[in-house]
Amino acid sequence: MRSVSRRALLRGGALGVAAVTVTGCATEERVPPAAAPPDPETLLLRELIAGKERTVALYASAASARLEPFRQRHEAHLAELRRRLPPAPPAPAATSATPAPTPSPSGSAAQGGSPSVRTLRDLERRAAALRTRQIEGVSPPLAQLLASIGACEAAHAVALSRSL
């Protein structure tokens, strides 16, 4: 029987491990690359659109001719936000991102009744305040649009305060 030196044994063991490793790599399943996470601006645009849709619906349910210009301006905002939204991907991926809160109706509006002017004013104030936080980290064109929308909402809040 031939004796094997420790060095030869270690060298042989290393080669064996390398062979197993190479073989293991060759038989691994190919995992498709993970879908790219949704663009934060796209998520924000979707959130803004949903909020504007709720606001337009509230103004529409108010059924007051003097509130019609307010609703029309919100519809213009909605149209511009939708225009900036990129086309939806063919297969939407599930996301765990939590969007920032949007102003929601309160009082009788949340229960399906006609919203009061006070409810609409408070909604406009909350929305205007939220825009300043939403501007952080977005592209300059979107930041400019959000600032303009926020200024309009702030002006609505002031106008609605005068009518109370």
GROMACS elastic network, one bead per residue, 0.5 to 0.9 nm:
[ bonds ]
;  ai    aj funct       b0    kb
    4     7     6  0.82379   500
    4     8     6  0.64280   500
    4     9     6  0.66051   500
    5     8     6  0.52710   500
    5     9     6  0.62697   500
    5    10     6  0.87351   500
    6     9     6  0.50392   500
    6    10     6  0.62046   500
    6    11     6  0.85669   500
    7    10     6  0.52035   500
    7    11     6  0.60888   500
    7    12     6  0.85057   500
    8    11     6  0.50384   500
    8    12     6  0.60030   500
    8    13     6  0.84569   500
    9    12     6  0.51345   500
    9    13     6  0.60938   500
    9    14     6  0.86113   500
   10    14     6  0.61078   500
   10    15     6  0.85951   500
   11    14     6  0.51570   500
   11    15     6  0.62776   500
   11    16     6  0.86529   500
   12    15     6  0.51124   500
   12    16     6  0.61769   500
   12    17     6  0.86726   500
   13    16     6  0.50179   500
   13    17     6  0.62004   500
   13    18     6  0.85787   500
   14    17     6  0.51011   500
   14    18     6  0.61295   500
   14    19     6  0.85738   500
   15    18     6  0.50062   500
   15    19     6  0.61129   500
   15    20     6  0.86243   500
   16    19     6  0.50711   500
   16    20     6  0.62323   500
   16    21     6  0.85428   500
   17    20     6  0.51082   500
   17    21     6  0.60532   500
   17    22     6  0.85880   500
   18    22     6  0.60943   500
   18    23     6  0.84413   500
   19    22     6  0.51870   500
   19    23     6  0.60331   500
   19    24     6  0.84205   500
   20    23     6  0.50061   500
   20    24     6  0.58999   500
   20    25     6  0.85326   500
   21    25     6  0.61924   500
   21    26     6  0.86865   500
   22    25     6  0.51243   500
   22    26     6  0.63588   500
   22    27     6  0.89341   500
   23    26     6  0.51588   500
   23    27     6  0.65389   500
   23    28     6  0.89179   500
   24    27     6  0.53341   500
   24    28     6  0.62998   500
   25    28     6  0.53643   500
   25    29     6  0.88759   500
   26    29     6  0.86464   500
   27    30     6  0.89804   500
   28    31     6  0.89254   500
   31    34     6  0.84792   500
   32    35     6  0.87981   500
   33    36     6  0.86902   500
   34    37     6  0.86128   500
   35    38     6  0.87386   500
   35    93     6  0.74126   500
   36    39     6  0.84705   500
   36    93     6  0.89234   500
   37    40     6  0.86124   500
   37    93     6  0.82624   500
   37    95     6  0.76255   500
   38    41     6  0.85557   500
   38    42     6  0.70603   500
   38    43     6  0.69607   500
   38    93     6  0.81961   500
   38    95     6  0.76446   500
   38    97     6  0.88365   500
   39    42     6  0.52155   500
   39    43     6  0.64163   500
   39    44     6  0.87314   500
   40    43     6  0.50630   500
   40    44     6  0.61432   500
   40    45     6  0.85884   500
   40   138     6  0.83762   500
   41    45     6  0.60230   500
   41    46     6  0.85686   500
   41    85     6  0.88064   500
   41   138     6  0.65805   500
   41   139     6  0.81613   500
   41   142     6  0.83985   500
   42    45     6  0.50168   500
   42    46     6  0.62182   500
   42    47     6  0.85928   500
   42    84     6  0.87631   500
   42    85     6  0.63786   500
   42    86     6  0.71435   500
   43    46     6  0.51927   500
   43    47     6  0.62508   500
   43    48     6  0.86519   500
   43    97     6  0.86702   500
   43    99     6  0.71044   500
   44    47     6  0.50162   500
   44    48     6  0.60726   500
   44    49     6  0.85252   500
   44    99     6  0.70093   500
   44   100     6  0.79826   500
   44   134     6  0.80080   500
   45    48     6  0.50017   500
   45    49     6  0.60331   500
   45    50     6  0.85604   500
   45    81     6  0.64668   500
   45    82     6  0.77285   500
   45    84     6  0.77951   500
   45    85     6  0.63684   500
   46    49     6  0.50930   500
   46    50     6  0.62036   500
   46    51     6  0.86430   500
   46    81     6  0.84494   500
   46    82     6  0.83133   500
   46    85     6  0.75070   500
   47    50     6  0.51907   500
   47    51     6  0.62591   500
   47    52     6  0.86570   500
   47    99     6  0.69647   500
   47   100     6  0.78773   500
   47   101     6  0.83228   500
   47   102     6  0.72716   500
   48    51     6  0.50821   500
   48    52     6  0.60878   500
   48    53     6  0.85353   500
   48    78     6  0.82364   500
   48    81     6  0.74712   500
   48   102     6  0.74678   500
   49    52     6  0.50762   500
   49    53     6  0.60689   500
   49    54     6  0.86525   500
   49    77     6  0.87568   500
   49    78     6  0.60491   500
   49    79     6  0.88050   500
   49    81     6  0.63991   500
   49    82     6  0.68605   500
   50    53     6  0.51250   500
   50    54     6  0.63992   500
   50    55     6  0.87550   500
   50    78     6  0.89695   500
   50   102     6  0.84578   500
   51    54     6  0.51823   500
   51    55     6  0.62655   500
   51    56     6  0.87151   500
   51   102     6  0.59050   500
   51   103     6  0.68468   500
   51   104     6  0.76192   500
   51   127     6  0.89102   500
   52    56     6  0.60540   500
   52    57     6  0.84457   500
   52    74     6  0.66116   500
   52    75     6  0.76821   500
   52    77     6  0.75994   500
   52    78     6  0.59350   500
   53    56     6  0.51875   500
   53    57     6  0.61560   500
   53    58     6  0.86585   500
   53    74     6  0.84825   500
   53    75     6  0.81247   500
   53    78     6  0.71754   500
   54    57     6  0.50611   500
   54    58     6  0.62192   500
   54    59     6  0.87715   500
   54   104     6  0.77298   500
   54   105     6  0.81104   500
   55    58     6  0.50512   500
   55    59     6  0.63155   500
   55    60     6  0.85531   500
   55    71     6  0.79205   500
   55    74     6  0.73458   500
   55   103     6  0.87448   500
   55   104     6  0.83154   500
   55   105     6  0.81256   500
   55   120     6  0.84700   500
   55   123     6  0.81564   500
   55   124     6  0.88585   500
   56    59     6  0.51827   500
   56    60     6  0.60664   500
   56    61     6  0.85855   500
   56    70     6  0.87328   500
   56    71     6  0.55995   500
   56    72     6  0.81391   500
   56    74     6  0.61593   500
   56    75     6  0.65306   500
   56    78     6  0.86863   500
   57    61     6  0.61052   500
   57    62     6  0.86522   500
   57    71     6  0.84728   500
   58    61     6  0.50939   500
   58    62     6  0.63032   500
   58    71     6  0.85903   500
   58   105     6  0.78814   500
   58   109     6  0.70473   500
   58   114     6  0.76083   500
   58   115     6  0.66386   500
   58   120     6  0.78808   500
   59    62     6  0.50785   500
   59    63     6  0.71178   500
   59    64     6  0.82195   500
   59    67     6  0.68665   500
   59    68     6  0.74190   500
   59    70     6  0.75023   500
   59    71     6  0.55141   500
   59   114     6  0.87585   500
   59   115     6  0.78337   500
   59   120     6  0.78186   500
   60    63     6  0.57105   500
   60    64     6  0.81999   500
   60    67     6  0.86309   500
   60    68     6  0.78511   500
   60    71     6  0.69320   500
   61    64     6  0.84753   500
   61   109     6  0.85532   500
   61   112     6  0.87699   500
   61   113     6  0.78285   500
   61   114     6  0.55992   500
   61   115     6  0.72323   500
   62    65     6  0.89478   500
   62    67     6  0.76504   500
   62   113     6  0.86050   500
   62   114     6  0.50707   500
   62   115     6  0.57767   500
   62   116     6  0.74953   500
   62   117     6  0.85551   500
   63    66     6  0.89272   500
   63    67     6  0.77248   500
   63    68     6  0.80396   500
   63   114     6  0.79168   500
   64    67     6  0.53721   500
   64    68     6  0.66752   500
   65    68     6  0.52097   500
   65    69     6  0.81866   500
   66    69     6  0.70320   500
   66    70     6  0.83376   500
   67    70     6  0.53842   500
   67    71     6  0.65845   500
   67    72     6  0.88898   500
   67   117     6  0.89956   500
   68    71     6  0.51350   500
   68    72     6  0.61907   500
   68    73     6  0.87503   500
   69    73     6  0.62584   500
   69    74     6  0.87038   500
   70    73     6  0.52728   500
   70    74     6  0.63974   500
   70    75     6  0.87218   500
   70   156     6  0.71488   500
   71    74     6  0.51039   500
   71    75     6  0.61751   500
   71    76     6  0.86940   500
   72    76     6  0.62811   500
   72    77     6  0.87222   500
   73    76     6  0.50041   500
   73    77     6  0.63205   500
   73    78     6  0.86157   500
   73   152     6  0.82895   500
   74    78     6  0.61107   500
   74    79     6  0.86184   500
   74   149     6  0.86052   500
   74   153     6  0.87620   500
   75    79     6  0.61539   500
   75    80     6  0.86752   500
   76    79     6  0.51107   500
   76    80     6  0.63298   500
   76    81     6  0.86774   500
   77    80     6  0.52266   500
   77    81     6  0.61772   500
   77    82     6  0.85956   500
   77   145     6  0.88021   500
   77   149     6  0.68601   500
   78    81     6  0.51373   500
   78    82     6  0.61045   500
   78    83     6  0.85370   500
   79    82     6  0.51635   500
   79    83     6  0.61457   500
   79    84     6  0.88448   500
   80    84     6  0.64804   500
   80    85     6  0.89088   500
   80   145     6  0.86679   500
   81    84     6  0.52868   500
   81    85     6  0.64940   500
   81   145     6  0.85881   500
   82    85     6  0.51481   500
   82    86     6  0.85055   500
   83    86     6  0.79865   500
   84   142     6  0.86100   500
   85    88     6  0.83598   500
   86    89     6  0.88067   500
   88    91     6  0.82869   500
   88    92     6  0.75332   500
   89    92     6  0.58866   500
   89    93     6  0.86097   500
   92    95     6  0.89944   500
   95    98     6  0.84267   500
   98   101     6  0.87658   500
   99   102     6  0.86566   500
  100   130     6  0.89842   500
  100   134     6  0.81924   500
  101   104     6  0.85842   500
  101   130     6  0.85424   500
  102   126     6  0.84988   500
  102   127     6  0.71973   500
  102   130     6  0.76987   500
  103   123     6  0.61535   500
  103   124     6  0.83107   500
  103   126     6  0.60888   500
  103   127     6  0.57770   500
  103   130     6  0.81680   500
  104   110     6  0.80012   500
  104   123     6  0.70470   500
  104   126     6  0.89927   500
  105   108     6  0.83642   500
  105   109     6  0.57740   500
  105   110     6  0.52911   500
  105   115     6  0.82446   500
  105   119     6  0.71975   500
  105   120     6  0.80158   500
  105   122     6  0.89029   500
  105   123     6  0.67105   500
  106   109     6  0.57803   500
  106   110     6  0.51011   500
  106   111     6  0.81162   500
  106   115     6  0.83068   500
  106   119     6  0.65664   500
  106   122     6  0.89159   500
  106   123     6  0.82906   500
  107   110     6  0.57056   500
  107   111     6  0.69463   500
  107   113     6  0.86589   500
  107   115     6  0.75468   500
  107   116     6  0.84913   500
  107   119     6  0.71232   500
  108   111     6  0.50604   500
  108   112     6  0.63902   500
  108   113     6  0.50151   500
  108   114     6  0.65298   500
  108   115     6  0.58685   500
  108   116     6  0.76909   500
  108   119     6  0.84698   500
  109   112     6  0.52140   500
  109   113     6  0.50486   500
  109   114     6  0.56802   500
  109   116     6  0.77422   500
  109   119     6  0.77125   500
  110   113     6  0.73757   500
  110   115     6  0.82904   500
  111   114     6  0.89259   500
  112   115     6  0.84188   500
  115   118     6  0.80463   500
  115   119     6  0.59813   500
  115   120     6  0.67417   500
  116   119     6  0.50908   500
  116   120     6  0.64099   500
  116   121     6  0.86134   500
  117   120     6  0.50599   500
  117   121     6  0.60373   500
  117   122     6  0.85671   500
  117   160     6  0.65116   500
  117   161     6  0.81961   500
  117   163     6  0.78487   500
  117   164     6  0.70395   500
  118   121     6  0.50105   500
  118   122     6  0.61346   500
  118   123     6  0.85226   500
  118   160     6  0.74570   500
  118   161     6  0.75283   500
  118   164     6  0.71738   500
  119   122     6  0.51882   500
  119   123     6  0.61391   500
  119   124     6  0.86545   500
  120   124     6  0.61710   500
  120   125     6  0.86539   500
  120   156     6  0.89167   500
  120   157     6  0.78543   500
  120   160     6  0.76442   500
  121   124     6  0.51045   500
  121   125     6  0.62295   500
  121   126     6  0.87266   500
  121   156     6  0.71255   500
  121   158     6  0.77395   500
  121   159     6  0.83673   500
  121   160     6  0.55236   500
  121   161     6  0.66080   500
  122   125     6  0.50627   500
  122   126     6  0.62090   500
  122   127     6  0.85247   500
  122   157     6  0.71022   500
  123   126     6  0.52749   500
  123   127     6  0.61022   500
  123   128     6  0.86023   500
  123   153     6  0.88691   500
  123   157     6  0.81207   500
  124   127     6  0.50926   500
  124   128     6  0.60689   500
  124   129     6  0.85873   500
  124   150     6  0.87175   500
  124   152     6  0.89346   500
  124   153     6  0.51707   500
  124   154     6  0.64501   500
  124   155     6  0.86014   500
  124   156     6  0.64691   500
  124   157     6  0.53133   500
  124   160     6  0.89931   500
  125   128     6  0.52098   500
  125   129     6  0.62203   500
  125   130     6  0.86050   500
  125   153     6  0.68576   500
  125   154     6  0.60216   500
  125   156     6  0.82595   500
  125   157     6  0.56346   500
  125   158     6  0.86409   500
  126   129     6  0.51839   500
  126   130     6  0.61325   500
  126   131     6  0.88286   500
  126   153     6  0.89015   500
  126   154     6  0.89861   500
  127   130     6  0.50579   500
  127   131     6  0.64014   500
  127   150     6  0.69853   500
  127   153     6  0.67791   500
  127   154     6  0.81993   500
  128   131     6  0.53633   500
  128   132     6  0.73042   500
  128   147     6  0.86948   500
  128   149     6  0.76783   500
  128   151     6  0.67699   500
  128   152     6  0.79578   500
  128   153     6  0.53071   500
  128   154     6  0.54181   500
  128   157     6  0.86202   500
  129   132     6  0.59289   500
  129   133     6  0.74851   500
  129   150     6  0.73529   500
  129   154     6  0.81659   500
  130   133     6  0.54650   500
  130   134     6  0.63737   500
  130   135     6  0.89774   500
  130   150     6  0.80085   500
  131   135     6  0.62650   500
  131   143     6  0.89707   500
  131   146     6  0.60263   500
  131   147     6  0.66612   500
  131   149     6  0.78043   500
  131   150     6  0.55094   500
  131   151     6  0.89435   500
  132   135     6  0.54921   500
  132   136     6  0.74809   500
  132   146     6  0.79328   500
  132   147     6  0.71001   500
  132   150     6  0.75074   500
  133   136     6  0.59278   500
  134   137     6  0.79803   500
  134   138     6  0.77747   500
  134   143     6  0.80615   500
  134   146     6  0.76383   500
  135   138     6  0.58064   500
  135   139     6  0.84184   500
  135   140     6  0.87348   500
  135   142     6  0.76767   500
  135   144     6  0.82302   500
  135   146     6  0.65657   500
  135   147     6  0.73987   500
  136   139     6  0.88704   500
  136   143     6  0.77474   500
  137   140     6  0.89007   500
  137   143     6  0.84757   500
  138   141     6  0.82891   500
  138   142     6  0.63423   500
  138   143     6  0.59735   500
  139   142     6  0.54200   500
  139   143     6  0.60585   500
  139   144     6  0.86428   500
  140   144     6  0.60670   500
  140   145     6  0.86248   500
  141   144     6  0.51649   500
  141   145     6  0.63459   500
  141   146     6  0.87270   500
  142   145     6  0.50294   500
  142   146     6  0.60960   500
  142   147     6  0.84934   500
  143   146     6  0.51053   500
  143   147     6  0.60619   500
  143   148     6  0.85753   500
  144   147     6  0.50995   500
  144   148     6  0.62055   500
  144   149     6  0.86373   500
  145   148     6  0.50975   500
  145   149     6  0.61485   500
  145   150     6  0.85125   500
  146   149     6  0.50249   500
  146   150     6  0.59573   500
  146   151     6  0.84777   500
  147   150     6  0.50254   500
  147   151     6  0.60962   500
  147   152     6  0.86082   500
  148   151     6  0.50884   500
  148   152     6  0.62476   500
  148   153     6  0.86403   500
  149   152     6  0.50936   500
  149   153     6  0.61790   500
  149   154     6  0.86104   500
  150   153     6  0.50006   500
  150   154     6  0.60904   500
  150   155     6  0.85602   500
  151   154     6  0.50445   500
  151   155     6  0.61828   500
  151   156     6  0.85859   500
  152   155     6  0.50466   500
  152   156     6  0.61722   500
  152   157     6  0.86965   500
  153   157     6  0.62486   500
  153   158     6  0.87611   500
  154   157     6  0.50666   500
  154   158     6  0.64183   500
  154   159     6  0.87019   500
  155   158     6  0.51405   500
  155   159     6  0.61447   500
  155   160     6  0.85214   500
  156   159     6  0.50359   500
  156   160     6  0.59440   500
  156   161     6  0.84300   500
  157   160     6  0.51495   500
  157   161     6  0.60972   500
  157   162     6  0.87820   500
  158   161     6  0.50625   500
  158   162     6  0.64953   500
  159   162     6  0.52870   500
  159   163     6  0.67161   500
  160   163     6  0.51792   500
  160   164     6  0.67316   500
  161   164     6  0.54773   500
